[in-house]
Amino acid sequence: MLIVFSGIVFYIYARSLWFPFYSQIAGAKTLTEVMDSLEKDAKSRIGKKFNNAKLIFPVKKIALLGLKQEKQLEVWAYQQGAWHFVHSYKVTAASGVAGPKLREGDRQVPEGIYTIPWLNPNSSYHLSIKLNYPNKFDLKHANDEGRLEPGSDIFIHGKAVSIGCLAVGDEAIEELFYLTQVIGKENVKVIIAPHDPREKTLFPVDKNKPLWVHDLYRQIETAFSTFKK
């Protein structure tokens, strides 16, 4: 029984260790192959969400709003000169607490405004969307404070296991992956907050947080003010 339990734990929580070897044996998938596999079901599901929001799919740009406390990832679409709410996905796993990511291994989900440099069709967690953490803001303050390893490899991905990333489950990441590729990763921005600043201000900032977090939270609150349901 212990062996079986250990095997299950290893399978679920150590995917980043064993999955790359599996991929080498099974063969890596191309982005085109993955998009072809998503063309029917994922396209249909995301299309229905846009239809329910009375929006025409695809749109020119979207925003993904990550809410750490609420464990939600909202999708907003820009159409006819305004931002419209499309859908909210449940975050199935996210480690850490309120506050920005500071260093490699702190298990924190970053907070800030990010872009998407690339998509990973061979993720250990089904599919994944890479965030540009650390961005210029993160790097500046890491350098100022002498933090040589602020961390990296932050993704939105499938499954329900995470160490510093936002896991949203397999169906959700299929839809988000398809949506991002169709409209273009350069047309997607990601904003992550400790909690929803539209419901409760991010201030005052915890006195134990660095002073620059005040600037970060002002940026996040300003960015979120654009998205009103």
Secondary structure, DSSP 8 states (H G I E B T S, - for coil): -HHHHHHHHHHHHTHHHHHHHHHHHH----HHHHHHHHTTHHHHHHHHHHHHTT--SS-SEEEEEEETTTTEEEEEEEETTEEEEEEEEE--B--S-SS---STTS-----EEE----EETT-TTSSEEE---S-HHHHHHHHHTT-S------EEESSS--SSSEE--HHHHHHHHHHHHHH-GGGEEEEEESS-TTTS---S--TTS-TTHHHHHHHHHHHHTT---
